[in-house]
Amino acid sequence: MLFIEICKRRRNKKNELLSEANLYEGQDILLHYLAIEDGQTMSELAGKVCVQAATLSTMIRRMEANGLIRKEADQHDKRAHRIYFTPKGREVQALTCRIWNDLDKRTLKGLSADEKKLLDQLLKKVLKNLA
């Protein structure tokens, strides 16, 4: 239960901080994957963001309306669309990185370097168990 409560509080705090940047839950993740590789297809992004195609379509429409991304038909496959950053989207993505870093600092506040290292090792084991 403690782990669930930590996850819930961290998610709520992240969403609170993202709302100040006019972002909804999940949009930060989409921006993150575009920062890694701009111009991905919607199906590629849906798999990485772990959402259904309909959910991604809604997310894309909102982000496009807010000027964060642009959607273009794929040059080789007219049925597919590729998603690209706009300059505003790049700025907001940089802001999301700062939000994530701030949240990490808040989350780990008061832990020593050794405790942070141990926590990292333990969480990697937990993640591996769930893979």
C-alpha positions in Angstrom: 0.0 0.0 0.0 2.9 2.4 0.7 4.2 1.9 -2.8 0.8 2.6 -4.3 0.4 5.8 -2.1 3.9 7.0 -3.2 3.0 6.5 -6.9 -0.4 8.2 -6.5 1.1 11.3 -4.7 3.9 11.6 -7.2 1.5 11.3 -10.2 -0.8 13.9 -8.6 2.1 16.3 -7.9 3.4 15.8 -11.5 -0.1 16.6 -12.9 -0.3 19.7 -10.7 3.0 21.0 -12.0 2.1 20.1 -15.6 -1.2 21.9 -15.4 0.7 25.1 -14.7 2.2 24.6 -18.2 -1.2 23.9 -19.7 -0.4 20.2 -20.2 -2.5 17.2 -19.5 -1.4 13.8 -18.1 0.6 11.9 -20.8 1.4 14.9 -23.0 4.7 15.3 -21.3 5.5 11.7 -22.1 4.6 12.2 -25.8 6.8 15.3 -25.9 9.6 13.3 -24.3 9.4 10.6 -27.1 9.3 13.3 -29.8 12.4 14.8 -28.3 14.2 11.5 -28.7 13.0 11.2 -32.3 10.9 13.9 -34.0 8.6 12.9 -36.8 7.3 9.6 -35.5 4.1 8.0 -36.7 1.0 8.0 -34.5 1.2 4.2 -34.2 4.9 4.4 -33.1 3.9 7.0 -30.5 0.8 5.1 -29.3 3.0 2.1 -28.5 5.6 4.1 -26.7 3.1 6.2 -24.7 1.1 3.1 -24.0 -2.3 4.5 -25.0 -5.0 3.4 -27.4 -5.1 5.0 -30.8 -8.3 6.9 -30.0 -6.7 8.3 -26.8 -3.6 9.4 -28.8 -5.8 11.1 -31.4 -7.5 13.2 -28.8 -4.1 14.0 -27.2 -2.7 15.0 -30.6 -5.7 17.2 -31.5 -5.3 19.0 -28.2 -1.6 19.5 -28.5 -1.9 20.6 -32.1 -4.6 23.2 -31.1 -2.2 24.4 -28.4 0.5 24.9 -31.0 2.9 22.3 -29.5 3.0 19.8 -32.4 2.1 19.6 -36.0 0.7 16.5 -37.9 1.7 15.8 -41.5 0.9 13.0 -43.9 3.8 10.6 -44.3 5.5 11.1 -47.7 5.8 7.4 -48.3 2.5 6.2 -46.9 -0.4 8.6 -47.3 -2.5 6.6 -44.8 0.0 7.4 -42.0 0.7 10.7 -40.2 3.9 11.9 -38.6 4.0 14.1 -35.6 6.6 16.9 -35.3 7.5 19.5 -32.7 6.7 23.2 -33.2 9.1 25.7 -31.7 6.6 26.2 -28.9 6.5 22.4 -28.4 10.3 22.3 -28.0 10.1 25.1 -25.3 7.4 23.2 -23.4 9.3 20.0 -23.7 12.3 21.7 -22.0 9.9 22.9 -19.3 8.7 19.4 -18.7 12.3 18.2 -18.2 12.7 20.9 -15.5 9.4 19.8 -14.0 10.5 16.1 -13.9 13.9 17.1 -12.4 12.2 19.2 -9.8 9.9 16.4 -8.9 12.8 14.0 -8.6 14.5 16.4 -6.2 11.4 16.7 -4.1 10.9 12.9 -4.1 14.4 12.1 -3.1 14.9 15.1 -0.7 16.7 14.1 2.5 18.2 10.9 1.1 21.9 10.4 1.1 23.8 9.5 -2.1 24.1 5.9 -0.9 20.4 5.8 -0.1 19.6 7.1 -3.6 21.9 4.5 -5.1 20.3 1.7 -3.1 16.8 2.9 -3.9 17.7 2.9 -7.6 19.0 -0.6 -7.4 15.9 -1.8 -5.5 13.5 -0.2 -7.9 15.3 -1.7 -10.9 14.8 -5.1 -9.3 11.1 -4.4 -8.7 10.7 -3.3 -12.4 12.5 -6.4 -13.6 10.1 -8.5 -11.5 7.1 -6.9 -13.2 8.6 -7.2 -16.8 
